[in-house]
Amino acid sequence: MAKDEALAARCRALRLVLTDVDGVLTDGTILLLDGGEAKAFHIRDGLGIVLARKAGLKVGLLSGRASAAVAARAAELQLDVVRQGIGDKRAAFDEILREHGLKAHQVAYMGDDLNDLGVLLEAGLSAAPADAPFEVRAQAFMVTDAPGGRGCFREFLEAILKARGEWEALLAGLGATLP
């Protein structure tokens, strides 16, 4: 089976797309401020999440760190799953599967570091940003052209939506058409 066909088959089964935060939705930089922290999120990732949800996919995050900035961004995007401060991402992934009545092949995951490997290996579709460590990129089904914090999650979501045949209809819903 060609890689495009394998991607399409995996994408048709998906019901939930999960992502890590630091190093995927952000570039991994943490700015510690007096009384808090700041994170920069790429706006295109946000629109990708909105489009994925319009296509009927649930979207969520699974982060090793807890942050008020992440909670605020998750609320703004109305994410379906928000897990922060997770020490064992694989165990949290298994909990999410049980809670949502899903099998691993129905979930996609994007992660960027060694603590994501357990989920990357279990999920039905996995991705890593261009700047992830070799060990992570080597285990991911897809490696994006974009690095973490620079629209890599949008790139992953677009690939999923295109493989499912939903991208053009979503663009039309935005008033956009492809040449």
Buried (B, 14 or more C-beta within 10 A) or exposed (E): EEEEEEBBBBBEBBBBBBBBBBBBBBBBEEEEEEEEEEBEBBEBBBBBBBBBBBBEBBBBBBBBBEBEBBBEBBEEBEBBBBBBEBEEBBEBBBEBBEEBEBEBBBBBBBBBBEBBBBBBEBBBBBBBBBBBEEEBBEBBBBBBEBBBBBBBBBBBBBBBBBBBEBBEEBBEEEEEEEE
